[in-house]
């Protein structure tokens, strides 16, 4: 029987998550929308709308999602009023409210299976599992030096080089944590470099994980970029061109020698563990390493903070949030599907 499990794409920003989103969207059974901003916000604000088992509460949440520009609902091409009423008639959980929106997006393309993509989900896998306990995650990994080089050039990225390097380290560490806790039927990793050098081979393996037949259209994501990438996102211009290896190892010319040295000193073991060779640049000055350590330190405590937050949630006997596929609750409790620190 064909799967209808949600598909969640994660990865460090500028690691190829949008390219992968388009590859999946090109599949005849799968629809992955442009990046939205309402899932994590709805989770944080869920108690503001009262008991979601009540239609009026779901309707209030739905109106918040469809009317606020920062949610990026406007990029989905869905009718706001229709969406509000579908959500009001949906099952009474937050997961089902959100799943209804993605299901409607898939219906727009006459596709039975939906998913979502956002780099920030990599740091919130436990929340996504509470909402969608049967989700299948795909983590795309790219050479940290290329991610840093690309992030530096983004108009929306305002962090300094130290925080930018730390962002890749955090992404790798959170992915390792998730991979340890989830089984191979729920977590799949692939490298950007392998995917662009052999799209057909990489996507065939990905489809095997998803329980789908591979379709060659997936290797030509530019064909769907016009409908699945909002025009204002000019930084995704390359998604409108064929898949290429041109940006592999572009860090060699896009980063200074000092920046390469910092990346390799800070990320060396993680780079090697993911199959990337080091250039052998001399170690940076101690003052640079101290600044990197200070930038990275706050993020090292995030797993512990999330664990304490989950424990507090359980003490409050938090409500069931799980998406109800086909109107039937998934067999596994969402509280059993959590990613603990360690």
C-alpha positions as CSV (number, residue, x, y, z in Angstrom):
1,X,0.0,0.0,0.0
2,X,1.5,3.5,-0.9
3,X,2.7,5.5,2.0
4,X,1.0,8.7,3.2
5,X,3.6,9.5,5.9
6,X,4.6,13.2,6.1
7,X,8.1,14.0,4.7
8,X,10.2,16.5,6.6
9,X,13.3,18.0,5.0
10,X,16.0,19.4,7.3
11,X,19.6,20.6,7.1
12,X,21.8,23.6,7.8
13,X,20.8,26.7,5.9
14,X,22.4,26.8,2.4
15,X,23.1,23.1,2.4
16,X,20.7,22.3,-0.5
17,X,17.4,22.0,1.4
18,X,15.5,24.0,-1.3
19,X,17.0,21.9,-4.1
20,X,15.9,18.8,-2.3
21,X,12.5,20.2,-1.7
22,X,12.1,20.8,-5.5
23,X,13.4,17.3,-6.3
24,X,10.7,15.8,-4.0
25,X,8.0,18.2,-5.4
26,X,8.8,17.0,-8.9
27,X,7.7,13.5,-7.9
28,X,4.2,12.7,-9.2
29,X,3.0,11.7,-5.7
30,X,4.7,14.2,-3.4
31,X,4.1,18.0,-2.8
32,X,6.6,20.0,-0.7
33,X,5.6,23.7,-0.4
34,X,7.8,26.7,-0.2
35,X,9.2,27.3,3.3
36,X,6.6,28.4,5.7
37,X,6.8,29.9,9.2
38,X,3.6,28.7,10.9
39,X,4.4,25.2,12.3
40,X,6.8,26.1,15.1
41,X,4.9,29.4,15.9
42,X,1.7,27.5,16.2
43,X,3.3,25.0,18.6
44,X,4.6,27.8,20.8
45,X,1.3,29.8,20.7
46,X,-1.1,26.8,20.8
47,X,-2.5,27.6,24.3
48,X,-3.5,31.1,23.1
49,X,-6.4,29.5,21.1
50,X,-8.0,27.4,23.8
51,X,-9.1,23.8,23.4
52,X,-8.3,22.7,19.8
53,X,-10.8,19.9,20.1
54,X,-13.4,22.7,19.6
55,X,-14.1,23.9,16.1
56,X,-14.1,27.6,17.1
57,X,-10.7,27.2,18.6
58,X,-9.3,25.6,15.5
59,X,-11.0,28.4,13.4
60,X,-9.2,31.1,15.5
61,X,-5.9,29.4,15.0
62,X,-6.5,29.0,11.3
63,X,-7.3,32.7,11.0
64,X,-4.1,33.6,12.7
65,X,-2.1,31.4,10.2
66,X,-3.8,32.6,7.0
67,X,-4.0,36.3,7.9
68,X,-0.4,36.9,9.2
69,X,2.1,37.6,6.5
70,X,5.0,36.3,8.6
71,X,3.6,32.8,8.4
72,X,4.2,32.8,4.6
73,X,0.8,31.1,4.1
74,X,0.4,33.5,1.2
75,X,3.1,31.6,-0.7
76,X,1.0,28.4,-0.8
77,X,-1.5,29.6,-3.3
78,X,-4.5,28.4,-1.2
79,X,-7.8,30.1,-0.6
80,X,-7.7,31.6,3.0
81,X,-11.5,31.2,3.7
82,X,-11.5,27.6,2.4
83,X,-8.5,26.8,4.5
84,X,-10.1,28.1,7.6
85,X,-13.2,26.1,7.2
86,X,-11.3,22.9,6.3
87,X,-9.3,23.3,9.5
88,X,-12.4,24.0,11.6
89,X,-13.8,20.7,10.3
90,X,-10.5,18.8,10.8
91,X,-9.6,16.4,13.7
92,X,-9.0,18.2,17.0
93,X,-5.3,18.2,17.4
94,X,-2.6,20.7,16.4
95,X,-0.9,18.2,14.2
96,X,-4.1,17.7,12.2
97,X,-4.7,21.4,11.9
98,X,-1.3,21.9,10.4
99,X,-1.5,18.7,8.4
100,X,-4.7,20.0,6.8
101,X,-2.9,22.9,5.3
102,X,-0.2,20.7,3.8
103,X,-2.7,18.3,2.6
104,X,-4.6,21.1,0.8
105,X,-1.3,22.2,-0.8
106,X,-0.8,18.6,-2.1
107,X,-4.4,18.6,-3.4
108,X,-3.6,21.7,-5.4
109,X,-1.2,19.6,-7.5
110,X,-3.4,16.4,-7.4
111,X,-0.9,14.6,-5.2
112,X,-1.6,12.3,-2.3
113,X,1.5,12.8,-0.2
114,X,2.7,16.0,1.5
115,X,5.7,17.2,3.4
116,X,7.5,20.3,4.6
117,X,10.9,21.9,4.5
118,X,12.6,24.2,6.9
119,X,16.2,24.2,8.2
120,X,15.1,25.2,11.7
121,X,13.2,21.9,12.0
122,X,16.6,20.2,12.5
123,X,16.8,21.8,15.9
124,X,13.2,21.0,16.7
125,X,12.8,17.3,15.7
126,X,11.2,16.5,19.0
127,X,8.4,19.0,18.3
128,X,7.9,17.7,14.7
129,X,7.6,14.2,16.2
130,X,4.9,15.3,18.6
131,X,2.9,16.8,15.8
132,X,3.6,14.1,13.2
133,X,4.7,10.9,15.0
134,X,5.0,8.9,11.7
135,X,7.0,11.5,9.8
136,X,10.0,10.5,7.7
137,X,12.9,12.9,8.0
138,X,15.5,13.7,5.4
139,X,18.7,15.5,6.5
140,X,20.9,16.9,3.7
141,X,24.5,17.5,4.7
142,X,26.9,19.9,2.9
143,X,30.6,20.7,3.5
144,X,30.5,23.2,6.3
145,X,33.0,25.4,4.6
146,X,30.7,25.7,1.6
147,X,27.7,26.4,3.9
148,X,29.7,29.2,5.7
149,X,30.8,30.7,2.3
150,X,27.2,30.7,1.0
151,X,25.7,32.1,4.3
152,X,28.2,35.0,4.3
153,X,26.8,36.1,0.9
154,X,23.1,36.1,2.0
155,X,21.5,39.5,2.5
156,X,19.3,38.1,5.3
157,X,22.2,36.5,7.2
158,X,23.6,39.0,9.7
159,X,25.8,36.8,11.9
160,X,29.5,37.2,12.1
161,X,31.9,34.5,10.9
162,X,32.2,32.9,14.3
163,X,28.4,32.4,14.8
164,X,28.2,31.3,11.2
165,X,30.7,28.5,11.7
166,X,29.0,27.6,14.9
167,X,25.7,27.2,13.1
168,X,27.0,24.4,11.0
169,X,28.5,22.7,14.0
170,X,25.1,22.9,15.8
171,X,23.3,21.4,12.7
172,X,25.7,18.5,12.6
173,X,25.4,17.8,16.3
174,X,21.6,18.0,16.3
175,X,21.5,15.6,13.3
176,X,23.7,13.1,15.1
177,X,21.4,13.3,18.1
178,X,18.4,12.6,16.0
179,X,20.1,9.8,14.0
180,X,20.9,8.0,17.3
181,X,17.3,8.1,18.5
182,X,15.4,7.4,15.3
183,X,15.4,4.2,13.4
184,X,16.4,3.9,9.7
185,X,12.7,3.9,8.7
186,X,12.4,7.4,10.0
187,X,15.8,9.1,9.5
188,X,17.7,9.3,6.2
189,X,20.9,11.4,5.5
190,X,22.5,12.2,2.2
191,X,25.3,14.5,1.2
192,X,24.8,17.5,-1.1
193,X,28.0,16.6,-3.0
194,X,26.8,13.1,-3.7
195,X,23.4,14.2,-4.8
196,X,24.6,16.8,-7.3
197,X,27.2,14.4,-8.7
198,X,24.8,11.5,-9.2
199,X,21.2,12.8,-8.9
200,X,19.6,9.6,-10.3
201,X,21.5,7.3,-7.9
202,X,21.0,9.5,-4.8
203,X,17.3,10.0,-5.5
204,X,16.7,6.3,-6.2
205,X,18.1,5.5,-2.7
206,X,16.0,8.3,-1.2
207,X,12.8,6.9,-2.9
208,X,13.6,3.5,-1.5
209,X,13.6,5.0,2.0
210,X,10.3,6.8,1.4
211,X,8.7,3.7,-0.1
212,X,8.1,5.5,-3.4
213,X,9.1,4.6,-7.0
214,X,11.9,6.8,-8.4
215,X,10.8,9.2,-11.2
216,X,13.4,10.7,-13.5
217,X,11.6,14.1,-13.3
218,X,13.1,14.4,-9.8
219,X,16.6,15.0,-11.2
220,X,15.3,18.1,-13.0
221,X,14.1,20.3,-10.1
222,X,14.3,23.5,-12.1
223,X,11.2,22.4,-13.9
224,X,9.1,23.0,-10.8
225,X,11.1,26.0,-9.4
226,X,8.6,28.4,-10.9
227,X,5.7,27.1,-8.9
228,X,7.5,26.0,-5.7
229,X,10.0,28.9,-5.1
230,X,8.5,32.3,-4.4
231,X,9.9,34.9,-6.8
232,X,11.1,37.3,-4.1
233,X,13.6,34.7,-2.9
234,X,16.3,35.8,-5.3
235,X,19.0,33.9,-3.4
236,X,17.4,30.7,-4.8
237,X,18.1,31.8,-8.4
238,X,20.2,28.7,-9.0
239,X,17.2,26.4,-8.4
240,X,16.0,27.6,-11.8
241,X,19.0,26.1,-13.5
242,X,20.0,22.4,-14.0
243,X,21.6,20.5,-11.1
244,X,25.4,21.0,-11.2
245,X,28.6,20.3,-9.2
246,X,29.8,23.8,-9.9
247,X,29.5,24.9,-6.3
248,X,31.2,21.9,-4.7
249,X,34.4,23.0,-3.0
250,X,33.7,26.6,-3.9
251,X,34.8,27.5,-0.4
252,X,38.4,27.3,-1.8
253,X,37.8,30.7,-3.6
254,X,35.0,32.2,-1.6
255,X,36.6,32.0,1.8
256,X,39.9,33.7,2.9
257,X,42.8,31.6,4.1
258,X,42.0,32.8,7.7
259,X,38.3,31.8,7.4
260,X,39.3,28.4,6.1
261,X,41.7,27.9,9.0
262,X,38.9,28.9,11.4
263,X,36.4,26.5,9.8
264,X,38.9,23.6,9.9
265,X,40.0,24.2,13.5
266,X,36.5,24.5,14.8
267,X,34.8,21.9,12.6
268,X,37.6,19.5,11.7
269,X,36.4,16.3,13.4
270,X,32.8,16.9,12.1
271,X,34.0,17.6,8.6
272,X,36.1,14.4,8.6
273,X,33.3,12.3,10.1
274,X,31.1,13.4,7.2
275,X,33.7,12.5,4.5
276,X,35.2,15.9,3.9
277,X,39.0,16.3,3.6
278,X,40.8,19.1,5.4
279,X,43.1,21.5,3.5
280,X,45.8,21.6,6.2
281,X,45.8,25.3,6.7
282,X,47.7,26.5,9.9
283,X,45.6,26.9,13.0
284,X,44.1,30.3,13.5
285,X,45.3,32.6,16.3
286,X,44.1,31.7,19.8
287,X,42.1,34.9,19.9
288,X,40.0,33.7,17.0
289,X,39.4,30.3,18.6
290,X,38.3,32.0,21.8
291,X,35.8,34.2,19.9
292,X,34.4,31.0,18.2
293,X,34.1,29.2,21.5
294,X,32.1,32.2,22.9
295,X,29.8,32.2,19.8
296,X,29.2,28.4,20.0
297,X,28.8,28.1,23.8
298,X,25.1,29.2,24.1
299,X,24.0,26.6,21.5
300,X,25.7,23.7,23.4
301,X,23.2,24.1,26.2
302,X,20.2,23.9,23.8
303,X,19.7,20.1,24.1
304,X,19.6,20.2,27.9
305,X,17.2,23.1,27.8
306,X,14.9,21.2,25.4
307,X,15.0,18.1,27.7
308,X,14.0,20.2,30.7
309,X,11.2,21.8,28.7
310,X,9.8,18.4,27.7
311,X,10.0,17.2,31.3
312,X,8.0,20.3,32.4
313,X,5.5,19.7,29.6
314,X,4.9,16.1,30.8
315,X,4.4,17.3,34.4
316,X,1.6,19.6,33.1
317,X,0.0,16.6,31.4
318,X,0.2,18.4,28.1
319,X,-2.5,17.8,25.5
320,X,-2.2,15.3,22.6
321,X,-0.9,17.1,19.6
322,X,-0.5,14.3,17.1
323,X,-1.7,14.4,13.5
324,X,-4.4,11.9,12.9
325,X,-3.8,10.3,9.5
326,X,-7.0,9.2,8.0
327,X,-8.8,10.2,11.2
328,X,-7.0,7.5,13.2
329,X,-4.4,8.3,15.8
330,X,-0.9,7.0,15.0
331,X,-0.1,3.9,17.1
332,X,2.9,5.4,18.8
333,X,2.4,8.0,21.5
334,X,4.0,11.4,20.6
335,X,5.6,11.5,24.1
336,X,7.5,8.3,23.2
337,X,8.9,9.8,20.1
338,X,11.2,12.4,21.6
339,X,14.8,13.3,21.0
340,X,16.7,13.5,24.3
341,X,20.0,15.3,24.9
342,X,23.1,13.2,24.8
